[in-house]
Amino acid sequence: MNARPHSENSALRRWAPWTLAAVIVAGIAAWAFQPRPLPVEVGTVATGRFEQVLEEDGQLRLKQRYVIAAPTQAELLRPTLKVGDVVQAGDVVATLAPAAPQMIDARTRTVLQQRVGSADAMRRAAAAQLLRLQTAQAQAALEAERAEQLAGNQFIAPAARDQSALALRSAQQALEAGRAELRAAEFALAEARAALAQAEPASGSRAQGLWPLRSPVSGQVIKLHQDSAVTVQAGQALLEIGDTQALEAVIDVLSTDVPRIALGAPVALSLGGTLAPLSGRVARIEPVAFTKVSALGIEEQRVNVVVDAPAADWAGGTALGEGYRVDARITLSAHDDALLVPTAALVRNGTAWQVLVVEAGKTEARTVEVLDRNADLARLDSGGAHHVNSGEQVVLYPGSTVKAGQRVSIRP
């Protein structure tokens, strides 16, 4: 009667290892084939300042520039100033000399020589005519004197005496006219000889006729239109002077972005390198757009936005100048204590937005209302039944692989 229990115990001992092995294999198979947590990147919902900005590049330019121009045709002496030289108000920045007459070709010289001969002949004729008039005046004077004596002795009538006086006056007037004709002939001869003269002025005349041009303001030479001795015309620009401590930035933006920019909006100007950004404000938005071809070959309508910064910032020891490139960050709107979520966490769900919040190793879809966003962050409405809270983690770039309720692991 004791043999049967013994056989049952032996059977249990014989099958127990196989049963344990089967359980272990089943557990391993279940572990191997169950879904693994999907590694994801996460971002953190936070509360802070939200800014909607517009980033564009532009150039620096002088607020005021002064162009020194030639007041008349003259010869510019070789300038001694270079671009970047500092000048004070009243300093001589350019010197002009009288322009020499043009060179004379052979034909013109022959014509001018004949003109000189003609003028000299007219002068000689005027001189001879003057001598004849002088003789006539002297004869009229003698006759008037004789008529006066005869009239005093009553040898002639008073009418004859008056006639002699009138003849003397007429002779004197003719003499004055002859002298004027001689002077006119001499001037005409001098003019003809001057037209025939060579271009080179007489010795010492150039030094006596120099005309210095002075700077109206203190500043620096920013451009030389003429860097050598040359003949300049009236109104021709010679050089430009400006104050490099009074600059402004000109940023060209798309015309579609202009309605979002307000006068006085804060702007951060980055000069590149290790230089600290400058703080400025929008001072003026030009009312005229212009066409500019982008790097992709697309024609765009751009508008210049002028940004002003305190003069102390420009003069802070940084070497800046006309035409320097600058990156501008124009603040369009700003909100403090805003609920912020990374823009990369937003997923479209029909017409609404949602984010996938990581809770206890699984994702949970929550609908959010996006009030505004930029390239990095989105500002959310903190109300509603499905809002997210500050400090929660959301999946970044979920794409189509991450679904709600899926097990995930946070990728370091």
Secondary structure as UniProt FT lines:
FT   HELIX           3..33
FT   STRAND          38..40
FT   STRAND          42..44
FT   STRAND          46..62
FT   STRAND          65..69
FT   STRAND          74..76
FT   TURN            83..84
FT   STRAND          86..87
FT   TURN            89..90
FT   STRAND          92..98
FT   HELIX           106..152
FT   TURN            153..154
FT   HELIX           158..196
FT   TURN            203..204
FT   HELIX           205..208
FT   STRAND          211..214
FT   STRAND          219..224
FT   STRAND          230..232
FT   TURN            234..235
FT   STRAND          237..242
FT   TURN            244..245
FT   STRAND          247..254
FT   TURN            255..257
FT   HELIX           258..260
FT   TURN            263..264
FT   STRAND          266..270
FT   TURN            273..274
FT   STRAND          278..293
FT   TURN            295..296
FT   STRAND          299..308
FT   HELIX           311..314
FT   TURN            322..323
FT   STRAND          325..342
FT   HELIX           343..345
FT   STRAND          347..349
FT   TURN            350..351
FT   STRAND          352..359
FT   TURN            360..361
FT   STRAND          362..368
FT   STRAND          370..373
FT   STRAND          377..380
FT   TURN            385..386
FT   TURN            390..391
FT   STRAND          393..395
FT   TURN            399..401
FT   TURN            404..405
FT   STRAND          407..410
//
